[in-house]
Amino acid sequence: MKVSTTIAKFTKFNYDIRRDWYLVDAAGKPLGRLASQIAKLLIGKHKPIYSPDRDCGDFVVVKNAAKIVLTGKKLKQKILFRHSGYLGGDKYIPYERLLPDKADLVIREAVKGMLPKNKLRAKMIKRLKVYKDDNIKITQNFKEIALEV
């Protein structure tokens, strides 16, 4: 009989979470590198008060989503999978068809795959706003950030 030796972790988290707004320009940037940097901002790993069991990330607004770059043959080979829940209800949509019209969905799915797979993921992904072009409907004081990609 094996006895578990794990210890419950208690984090004393009594900080006020101040959420900033970041503006990211996606024009000419590779999808995966852009998504990993956005996920880091949504999770809050850049803050000194980061704790993996708390939601302390920021808001991220992405503009020019239609101008992202997929390297190599990913434009033809990468496929988005959806399922309706019914028998035979699976849909396979290649990124080649998806990218011109629904570039916001492409970025959202890439970022969603890089967020932690727990109950905090839904809260984090709600703070991501993606726009296809420069027309941003949000009037906030943005911190423009140039991501290293």
Secondary structure, DSSP 4 states (H G I P E B T S, - for coil): -PPP----------PPPPPPEEEEE-TT-BHHHHHHHHHHHHHTTTSTT--TTS----EEEEE-GGG-B--TTHHHH-EEEEE-SSTT-EEEEEHHHHTTT-HHHHHHHHHHHHS-SSTHHHHHHHTEEE-SSS--------EE-----
